[in-house]
Amino acid sequence: MLYTYICNSCEEVFEVKASISEISNGLKVSCPKCASEDVRRDYSRINFGTSAGNGSKGESCSTCSGNRGCCGS
């Protein structure tokens, strides 16, 4: 599954691919932008790793480059 996190230091929003057991066992997550470990999970965004996309063929979301990127477009 993909879990969305927000960095409390620089407000970067990023995703981490991890299993439920990794998350349950206290997976250490750090921000890819500033390397801070002061991050929080964003429970309003849940991604099960499907290619749901943004609903438009050929377009990508604002955080990926398309070509089967993070949103599956």
C-alpha positions as CSV (number, residue, x, y, z in Angstrom):
1,M,0.0,0.0,0.0
2,L,1.0,3.6,-0.4
3,Y,0.8,5.8,2.6
4,T,0.8,9.6,2.3
5,Y,2.9,11.6,4.8
6,I,3.5,15.3,5.4
7,C,6.7,16.7,6.8
8,N,6.3,18.9,9.8
9,S,9.5,20.7,9.0
10,C,9.2,21.7,5.4
11,E,5.5,20.7,4.6
12,E,6.6,18.3,1.8
13,V,3.8,15.8,0.9
14,F,5.2,12.4,-0.1
15,E,4.2,8.8,-0.4
16,V,5.8,5.7,1.1
17,K,5.1,2.2,-0.2
18,A,5.0,-0.2,2.7
19,S,3.1,-3.3,4.0
20,I,0.6,-3.0,6.8
21,S,2.9,-5.1,9.0
22,E,5.8,-2.6,8.4
23,I,3.6,0.3,9.4
24,S,2.2,-1.6,12.4
25,N,5.8,-2.4,13.5
26,G,6.7,1.3,13.6
27,L,8.4,1.9,10.2
28,K,10.7,4.9,10.4
29,V,9.8,7.4,7.8
30,S,11.9,10.5,6.8
31,C,11.2,13.3,4.5
32,P,12.8,12.9,1.0
33,K,13.2,16.6,0.7
34,C,14.8,17.6,4.0
35,A,15.5,14.2,5.7
36,S,13.5,15.2,8.8
37,E,11.9,12.3,10.7
38,D,9.3,14.7,12.1
39,V,6.5,13.6,9.8
40,R,2.8,12.8,10.2
41,R,0.6,10.4,8.2
42,D,-2.1,12.0,6.1
43,Y,-5.2,9.8,6.8
44,S,-7.3,11.8,4.4
45,R,-5.5,10.2,1.5
46,I,-5.4,6.4,1.2
47,N,-4.0,4.7,-1.9
48,F,-4.1,1.0,-2.3
49,G,-1.6,1.0,-5.1
50,T,-4.3,0.8,-7.8
51,S,-4.0,2.7,-11.1
52,A,-7.2,4.8,-10.5
53,G,-5.4,7.9,-11.8
54,N,-7.1,11.2,-11.9
55,G,-9.9,10.2,-14.2
56,S,-8.3,11.6,-17.4
57,K,-6.5,9.4,-19.8
58,G,-3.0,10.7,-20.7
59,E,-2.9,13.3,-18.0
60,S,-0.9,13.0,-14.7
61,C,-1.6,14.3,-11.3
62,S,0.4,17.3,-10.0
63,T,3.0,15.1,-8.2
64,C,4.0,12.8,-11.0
65,S,5.1,12.9,-14.6
66,G,2.6,10.5,-16.0
67,N,3.7,7.5,-18.0
68,R,2.3,5.2,-15.3
69,G,3.7,7.4,-12.5
70,C,2.4,7.7,-9.0
71,C,-1.2,8.2,-10.0
72,G,-1.1,5.5,-12.7
73,S,-2.0,7.8,-15.6
